Amino acid sequence: IITKHFYDKTVLFKLKGTGNEYCKQIEIDNDKSNYTVKFHNTAGKYFYAKFKYDKYETDYYHYNEDNTPYIRNDFYMIKELYNQDGLKIEQHFYTYKSGKTILSDNIPTFKFKYDKHGNLIEKGYYTRDNKLTMFTGFAVTKNKYDERNNLIEMSNHDQYENLLEVGGYAVIKNEYDNNNNLIETKS
């Protein structure tokens, strides 16, 4: 989900690559740890997104009107795990095959690492056997920060952690002024 806007009791979600899909109904439980969103998709049908939250885990499920899994981009469920600081550390994608929920073969596990200030220093894509794998053109992105927590360098790497050019660059460097304003980006 890229954006969501609240208009009265209708929520507009802009889903990457799918255009706009409009929420028709939201059901929230009493402790606000679970809710269901009913979407109208571009084919004129409905699907549901069910969300379950707790301090260390969030699960998202997509279901059809008949309560069967709604497979979108080879997954119907996402499980996100969080550390004690509330930072996302893993994201797993599940699909539904032969009546069972299983890890997707086509979408790797996303793993996130942070520095002591909570800055994202690494995002990597991993196979089931915990090896880096190429996904969306690279396997891992690494970030560096200055003493003021400004992002000063972003770099893309392959599954062997070699620098890798993606979109015309392998490394992007940012420069900031004394007021922490970004003044220059170089690739």
C-alpha beads as a LAMMPS data file, in Angstrom:
LAMMPS data file: protein, C-alpha beads

187 atoms
186 bonds

1 atom types
1 bond types

-500.0 500.0 xlo xhi
-500.0 500.0 ylo yhi
-500.0 500.0 zlo zhi

Masses

1 110.0

Atoms # bond

1 1 1 0.000 0.000 0.000
2 1 1 1.506 3.285 -1.020
3 1 1 -1.044 5.787 0.288
4 1 1 -4.313 5.708 2.140
5 1 1 -6.707 8.600 2.576
6 1 1 -9.675 8.662 4.931
7 1 1 -12.862 10.219 3.565
8 1 1 -15.772 9.757 5.952
9 1 1 -15.899 5.963 6.367
10 1 1 -14.354 5.102 3.008
11 1 1 -10.638 4.518 2.633
12 1 1 -8.848 4.957 -0.675
13 1 1 -5.780 2.755 -1.004
14 1 1 -3.372 3.293 -3.894
15 1 1 -1.828 -0.094 -4.529
16 1 1 1.436 -0.168 -6.469
17 1 1 0.864 -1.237 -10.046
18 1 1 -2.876 -1.826 -9.650
19 1 1 -4.431 1.642 -9.800
20 1 1 -6.977 2.674 -7.204
21 1 1 -9.071 0.180 -5.298
22 1 1 -11.777 1.505 -3.012
23 1 1 -12.560 0.209 0.416
24 1 1 -16.282 -0.279 0.977
25 1 1 -16.267 -1.454 4.575
26 1 1 -13.968 -1.562 7.600
27 1 1 -14.547 -3.792 10.625
28 1 1 -12.335 -3.168 13.659
29 1 1 -12.377 -5.316 16.784
30 1 1 -12.626 -3.793 20.265
31 1 1 -8.902 -3.860 21.090
32 1 1 -7.993 -2.512 17.617
33 1 1 -5.551 -5.377 17.013
34 1 1 -7.561 -6.851 14.135
35 1 1 -9.513 -5.344 11.288
36 1 1 -10.956 -6.301 7.924
37 1 1 -11.098 -4.125 4.818
38 1 1 -13.403 -4.940 1.904
39 1 1 -12.002 -3.833 -1.471
40 1 1 -13.719 -3.451 -4.811
41 1 1 -11.172 -4.418 -7.450
42 1 1 -10.959 -3.375 -11.084
43 1 1 -12.693 -6.577 -12.268
44 1 1 -15.839 -5.578 -10.380
45 1 1 -15.359 -8.184 -7.657
46 1 1 -14.584 -7.872 -3.985
47 1 1 -11.685 -9.144 -1.955
48 1 1 -10.896 -8.710 1.704
49 1 1 -7.709 -7.748 3.473
50 1 1 -7.603 -8.949 7.070
51 1 1 -4.996 -7.471 9.406
52 1 1 -3.873 -8.877 12.773
53 1 1 -1.497 -6.931 14.973
54 1 1 0.487 -7.391 18.126
55 1 1 3.674 -5.768 19.404
56 1 1 6.065 -8.087 17.538
57 1 1 4.065 -9.356 14.574
58 1 1 1.632 -8.144 11.920
59 1 1 -0.177 -10.518 9.584
60 1 1 -2.001 -9.428 6.415
61 1 1 -4.344 -11.871 4.656
62 1 1 -6.190 -11.449 1.336
63 1 1 -9.457 -13.381 0.898
64 1 1 -12.136 -13.717 -1.763
65 1 1 -15.831 -13.222 -1.018
66 1 1 -16.186 -16.974 -0.392
67 1 1 -13.365 -16.812 2.236
68 1 1 -10.832 -18.617 0.023
69 1 1 -7.329 -17.105 -0.287
70 1 1 -7.108 -14.279 -2.855
71 1 1 -3.700 -14.731 -4.502
72 1 1 -2.142 -11.417 -5.579
73 1 1 1.338 -11.436 -7.162
74 1 1 1.919 -15.024 -5.913
75 1 1 0.991 -14.325 -2.295
76 1 1 -2.097 -13.964 -0.153
77 1 1 -0.500 -13.465 3.259
78 1 1 2.357 -11.310 4.565
79 1 1 3.873 -11.809 8.002
80 1 1 6.002 -8.987 9.382
81 1 1 8.165 -9.404 12.477
82 1 1 9.323 -6.493 14.658
83 1 1 12.054 -6.062 17.266
84 1 1 11.608 -4.640 20.779
85 1 1 11.973 -1.104 19.366
86 1 1 9.084 -1.599 16.948
87 1 1 11.333 -1.776 13.869
88 1 1 10.466 -4.278 11.125
89 1 1 13.161 -6.969 10.989
90 1 1 11.606 -9.572 8.646
91 1 1 8.852 -9.792 6.061
92 1 1 7.642 -13.194 4.815
93 1 1 5.299 -13.832 1.868
94 1 1 2.986 -16.847 1.808
95 1 1 0.892 -18.413 -0.911
96 1 1 -1.803 -21.083 -0.833
97 1 1 -1.279 -24.374 -2.662
98 1 1 -3.069 -27.716 -2.360
99 1 1 -5.038 -26.493 0.632
100 1 1 -1.961 -25.356 2.580
101 1 1 -0.374 -22.026 3.435
102 1 1 3.298 -22.166 2.416
103 1 1 6.148 -19.713 1.883
104 1 1 6.093 -18.295 -1.627
105 1 1 8.693 -19.796 -3.961
106 1 1 8.779 -16.612 -6.053
107 1 1 9.093 -13.927 -3.366
108 1 1 12.044 -14.094 -0.967
109 1 1 12.056 -13.169 2.706
110 1 1 12.976 -9.525 3.282
111 1 1 15.337 -8.908 6.215
112 1 1 16.138 -5.519 7.717
113 1 1 19.063 -4.424 9.921
114 1 1 19.354 -1.180 11.893
115 1 1 22.066 0.744 13.693
116 1 1 21.809 1.736 17.369
117 1 1 19.887 4.886 16.363
118 1 1 17.176 2.967 14.486
119 1 1 18.472 3.882 11.036
120 1 1 17.971 1.224 8.361
121 1 1 21.475 0.053 7.432
122 1 1 20.621 -3.021 5.366
123 1 1 17.702 -4.538 3.478
124 1 1 18.315 -7.941 1.957
125 1 1 16.361 -10.630 0.122
126 1 1 16.865 -14.186 1.394
127 1 1 15.982 -17.689 0.248
128 1 1 14.422 -20.306 2.515
129 1 1 17.935 -21.554 3.384
130 1 1 18.955 -18.022 4.461
131 1 1 21.139 -17.143 1.466
132 1 1 21.036 -13.784 -0.288
133 1 1 19.166 -13.898 -3.585
134 1 1 18.533 -11.473 -6.433
135 1 1 15.089 -9.848 -6.407
136 1 1 13.952 -6.698 -8.250
137 1 1 17.458 -6.303 -9.697
138 1 1 19.620 -6.664 -6.573
139 1 1 20.047 -8.773 -3.430
140 1 1 20.893 -6.243 -0.733
141 1 1 20.881 -2.482 -0.237
142 1 1 23.234 -0.988 2.353
143 1 1 22.944 2.480 3.882
144 1 1 25.453 4.618 5.781
145 1 1 24.671 7.573 8.053
146 1 1 26.694 10.435 9.475
147 1 1 26.929 11.400 13.158
148 1 1 23.716 13.457 12.742
149 1 1 21.806 10.415 11.387
150 1 1 21.662 11.808 7.845
151 1 1 21.653 9.168 5.108
152 1 1 24.988 9.771 3.358
153 1 1 25.376 6.657 1.195
154 1 1 23.154 3.984 -0.385
155 1 1 24.639 1.061 -2.291
156 1 1 23.214 -1.940 -4.159
157 1 1 24.828 -5.384 -4.069
158 1 1 24.381 -8.778 -5.672
159 1 1 23.931 -12.085 -3.820
160 1 1 27.713 -12.257 -3.220
161 1 1 27.644 -8.708 -1.777
162 1 1 29.572 -7.232 -4.722
163 1 1 28.583 -3.705 -5.755
164 1 1 25.926 -3.825 -8.447
165 1 1 24.672 -1.121 -10.789
166 1 1 20.882 -0.817 -10.682
167 1 1 19.008 1.915 -12.518
168 1 1 22.257 3.516 -13.648
169 1 1 24.020 3.578 -10.284
170 1 1 25.681 1.291 -7.732
171 1 1 26.272 3.929 -5.049
172 1 1 24.434 7.156 -4.273
173 1 1 26.048 9.714 -1.948
174 1 1 24.238 12.564 -0.226
175 1 1 25.727 15.758 1.162
176 1 1 24.082 17.940 3.814
177 1 1 24.629 21.475 5.067
178 1 1 25.156 22.366 8.743
179 1 1 21.362 22.476 9.232
180 1 1 20.945 18.868 8.003
181 1 1 19.390 19.978 4.717
182 1 1 20.195 17.783 1.735
183 1 1 22.226 19.911 -0.660
184 1 1 23.608 17.399 -3.176
185 1 1 23.080 13.838 -4.372
186 1 1 25.747 12.125 -6.492
187 1 1 25.680 8.756 -8.187

Bonds

1 1 1 2
2 1 2 3
3 1 3 4
4 1 4 5
5 1 5 6
6 1 6 7
7 1 7 8
8 1 8 9
9 1 9 10
10 1 10 11
11 1 11 12
12 1 12 13
13 1 13 14
14 1 14 15
15 1 15 16
16 1 16 17
17 1 17 18
18 1 18 19
19 1 19 20
20 1 20 21
21 1 21 22
22 1 22 23
23 1 23 24
24 1 24 25
25 1 25 26
26 1 26 27
27 1 27 28
28 1 28 29
29 1 29 30
30 1 30 31
31 1 31 32
32 1 32 33
33 1 33 34
34 1 34 35
35 1 35 36
36 1 36 37
37 1 37 38
38 1 38 39
39 1 39 40
40 1 40 41
41 1 41 42
42 1 42 43
43 1 43 44
44 1 44 45
45 1 45 46
46 1 46 47
47 1 47 48
48 1 48 49
49 1 49 50
50 1 50 51
51 1 51 52
52 1 52 53
53 1 53 54
54 1 54 55
55 1 55 56
56 1 56 57
57 1 57 58
58 1 58 59
59 1 59 60
60 1 60 61
61 1 61 62
62 1 62 63
63 1 63 64
64 1 64 65
65 1 65 66
66 1 66 67
67 1 67 68
68 1 68 69
69 1 69 70
70 1 70 71
71 1 71 72
72 1 72 73
73 1 73 74
74 1 74 75
75 1 75 76
76 1 76 77
77 1 77 78
78 1 78 79
79 1 79 80
80 1 80 81
81 1 81 82
82 1 82 83
83 1 83 84
84 1 84 85
85 1 85 86
86 1 86 87
87 1 87 88
88 1 88 89
89 1 89 90
90 1 90 91
91 1 91 92
92 1 92 93
93 1 93 94
94 1 94 95
95 1 95 96
96 1 96 97
97 1 97 98
98 1 98 99
99 1 99 100
100 1 100 101
101 1 101 102
102 1 102 103
103 1 103 104
104 1 104 105
105 1 105 106
106 1 106 107
107 1 107 108
108 1 108 109
109 1 109 110
110 1 110 111
111 1 111 112
112 1 112 113
113 1 113 114
114 1 114 115
115 1 115 116
116 1 116 117
117 1 117 118
118 1 118 119
119 1 119 120
120 1 120 121
121 1 121 122
122 1 122 123
123 1 123 124
124 1 124 125
125 1 125 126
126 1 126 127
127 1 127 128
128 1 128 129
129 1 129 130
130 1 130 131
131 1 131 132
132 1 132 133
133 1 133 134
134 1 134 135
135 1 135 136
136 1 136 137
137 1 137 138
138 1 138 139
139 1 139 140
140 1 140 141
141 1 141 142
142 1 142 143
143 1 143 144
144 1 144 145
145 1 145 146
146 1 146 147
147 1 147 148
148 1 148 149
149 1 149 150
150 1 150 151
151 1 151 152
152 1 152 153
153 1 153 154
154 1 154 155
155 1 155 156
156 1 156 157
157 1 157 158
158 1 158 159
159 1 159 160
160 1 160 161
161 1 161 162
162 1 162 163
163 1 163 164
164 1 164 165
165 1 165 166
166 1 166 167
167 1 167 168
168 1 168 169
169 1 169 170
170 1 170 171
171 1 171 172
172 1 172 173
173 1 173 174
174 1 174 175
175 1 175 176
176 1 176 177
177 1 177 178
178 1 178 179
179 1 179 180
180 1 180 181
181 1 181 182
182 1 182 183
183 1 183 184
184 1 184 185
185 1 185 186
186 1 186 187
